[in-house]
Amino acid sequence: PSSTRFDNNSFIFVFVLLVWMLLVMQREAVAPFYATALLLVMNQFSKSHRWGWKQVTDTLSSAAKLFAELIAILAGVGMLVGALSMTGLSGTIANDFIHLAGGSVPLLLIMGALTSFVLGIGMTVTAAYIFLAVALAPALIQGGGLDPMAVHMFILYWGMLSFITPPVALGAFAAATVAGARPMETGLQAMRLGSVIYFIPFMFVLNPALIMQGSMMQIAMVFCQAVLGIVLFASAMQGYLIGVGRLGHKPVIESIIRTLVLIAGLCVALPGGGPIPLSNLQLLTVGVAAGLPAVLLARWSQRRQRDADLGTLTPH
């Protein structure tokens, strides 16, 4: 047990090196290679995970197959990106997006999200990102004045959402096959349970503090707001709030309560200022104004249901 504990703890140095090179040295291009090299070296000192020649050959063989697939995909995308760059159409596409959005940053983000989502359906995530990084990212950065890192993460994030969104939902369909469930129903459930991730990209692209771009105080405050907003959003989708219980018992009352909690969650999570016409204080006020009546109405509905249950159990 002591040797196993040493083996597991030794791999922490790999993550330390990766984080240090990313955040301190800012060597994003070579950090994964150094971390992988250190991981292979540390692995050979582990008695339980040490590789032999068979593991080495299997790894090289699988890596060669993976690289062959990626090279074929990236070659086609590279030709497409090269053609856009050589003809100057990449700048034209960016200008067209800005013109269609009419200078509206929220509309530009929605158009970018839909474009990333549609291309993510028919292409791999890597290929879709490379194409959109050339064609779409300049429009969002120049037209919206947004943080470049947040924009690229926004594009990558939305390109992956087709994995849980019907009619594609590859991840959900694969899980349905393993579980023996209906694929489309599983995809719809995955979309409902993961609905909050459709809003997270908008949150960090509008406020880069969520991706560690800002002061420590700002990052901590925005993080707490985002966590609280996501909890409220997820509670509205599930119909159950921690500390309150079920959000209503009658369909009409439950719909009203869940709508109010959903509004409260969005107002708390969204950053104020910039493209959002309301400040943080105003959004928080709207969130409290929507959330407090929802909690009181949920308590009242629970009390009514409890009294009705007791009335049915009491003999006349």
C-alpha positions, -999 to 999 in steps of 0.1 A, spaced: 0 0 0 28 24 8 44 19 -26 11 24 -44 5 56 -25 40 68 -35 32 59 -71 0 79 -71 15 109 -54 45 110 -77 22 118 -106 12 150 -89 45 165 -101 33 161 -137 3 184 -130 25 208 -111 48 211 -141 19 215 -165 2 242 -144 36 260 -138 45 261 -174 10 273 -184 5 300 -158 40 311 -148 61 305 -178 32 309 -203 47 283 -226 13 269 -238 28 254 -270 54 232 -254 39 226 -219 19 194 -229 51 179 -244 72 185 -213 44 172 -191 40 140 -212 78 134 -211 79 137 -173 48 115 -171 66 87 -191 97 90 -169 78 90 -137 58 60 -149 89 39 -153 97 44 -116 63 29 -107 64 -8 -99 26 -13 -106 24 8 -138 58 3 -154 57 -3 -192 73 -32 -210 81 -35 -247 45 -46 -254 30 -15 -239 54 7 -258 46 -9 -292 9 -8 -285 11 29 -276 31 38 -306 7 18 -329 -24 35 -315 -7 69 -316 2 63 -353 -34 54 -362 -47 85 -343 -22 108 -360 -30 93 -394 -67 102 -389 -59 137 -376 -35 144 -405 -62 135 -430 -88 157 -413 -64 186 -407 -51 185 -443 -85 191 -456 -92 219 -431 -57 234 -438 -65 236 -475 -98 253 -467 -82 277 -442 -54 284 -467 -78 292 -494 -97 316 -472 -65 333 -462 -50 335 -497 -82 349 -512 -89 373 -483 -123 358 -477 -116 352 -440 -117 390 -434 -148 393 -456 -166 366 -436 -157 384 -403 -170 417 -418 -202 400 -430 -208 387 -395 -203 422 -380 -226 438 -406 -254 412 -401 -252 417 -363 -255 454 -367 -229 461 -340 -248 442 -314 -225 420 -293 -252 397 -279 -265 390 -315 -230 385 -327 -224 359 -299 -256 341 -307 -247 339 -344 -212 327 -335 -227 301 -312 -251 288 -339 -223 287 -364 -200 268 -341 -228 244 -332 -238 236 -368 -201 230 -379 -196 209 -348 -223 186 -360 -207 176 -393 -170 180 -384 -147 169 -356 -141 194 -328 -105 200 -338 -114 207 -375 -144 229 -366 -123 249 -342 -94 255 -366 -118 267 -393 -138 289 -370 -107 303 -354 -98 318 -388 -133 327 -400 -153 336 -369 -129 345 -341 -118 378 -357 -155 389 -360 -161 383 -323 -128 399 -312 -129 429 -335 -167 435 -337 -174 428 -300 -142 439 -284 -141 406 -265 -111 388 -249 -93 367 -274 -88 337 -251 -125 338 -241 -136 339 -277 -115 309 -287 -128 289 -257 -164 301 -266 -159 286 -301 -144 254 -289 -171 250 -263 -200 254 -287 -184 232 -312 -186 203 -287 -222 208 -276 -235 187 -305 -223 156 -285 -254 160 -261 -278 178 -284 -302 159 -306 -304 149 -334 -267 142 -334 -259 137 -296 -231 111 -302 -223 110 -265 -259 105 -254 -265 79 -281 -234 59 -271 -245 60 -235 -280 49 -246 -265 19 -264 -246 8 -233 -276 13 -210 -301 -3 -234 -323 29 -234 -340 48 -262 -314 69 -280 -336 100 -288 -351 100 -253 -316 97 -238 -305 126 -260 -333 148 -248 -327 140 -212 -290 148 -216 -299 181 -232 -322 189 -203 -298 178 -176 -269 196 -192 -289 227 -203 -268 250 -181 -237 244 -203 -255 262 -231 -252 294 -210 -217 289 -195 -199 301 -227 -218 333 -227 -209 338 -191 -171 336 -195 -170 354 -228 -188 383 -213 -167 383 -182 -132 368 -187 -127 367 -149 -143 333 -150 -113 320 -170 -88 337 -146 -85 370 -166 -87 396 -139 -78 404 -103 -81 378 -75 -110 397 -59 -129 400 -92 -122 363 -100 -135 352 -66 -166 374 -67 -175 363 -103 -169 326 -94 -193 328 -64 -219 345 -86 -216 319 -113 -219 290 -88 -250 304 -72 -265 312 -106 -258 277 -119 -273 261 -88 -305 282 -92 -306 274 -130 -302 236 -124 -328 238 -96 -353 254 -120 -347 227 -146 -350 198 -120 -379 213 -100 -360 210 -67 -341 236 -48 -316 228 -20 -329 240 14 -364 246 -1 -375 213 -15 -398 207 -44 -408 238 -64 -445 234 -63 -470 206 -66 -496 218 -90 -485 221 -127 -494 258 -130 -478 269 -97 -448 247 -104 -443 263 -138 -445 298 -123 -420 290 -95 -395 273 -118 -397 302 -143 -389 327 -115 -360 306 -102 -347 303 -137 -348 341 -141 -331 345 -108 -303 321 -117 -296 339 -150 -296 373 -134 -272 362 -107 -248 344 -131 -247 369 -159 -221 397 -156 -233 432 -156 -220 461 -177 -205 460 -211 -229 444 -236 -254 438 -208 -274 470 -203 -277 464 -166 -251 467 -138 -242 438 -114 -263 455 -87 -293 458 -109 -290 422 -121 -287 411 -85 -318 431 -75 -338 415 -103 -325 381 -92 -336 386 -56 -369 401 -68 -376 369 -88 -361 344 -64 -376 355 -31 -413 352 -43 -404 319 -58 -392 305 -25 -422 319 -6 -446 305 -32 -428 271 -31 -432 270 7 -468 280 4 -474 252 -21 -457 226 1 -478 237 31 -510 234 10 -500 199 -2 -491 188 33 -524 200 47 -542 183 18 -524 150 26 -533 153 63 -569 160 54 -571 128 33 -556 108 62 -578 122 89 -610 101 94 -643 120 92 
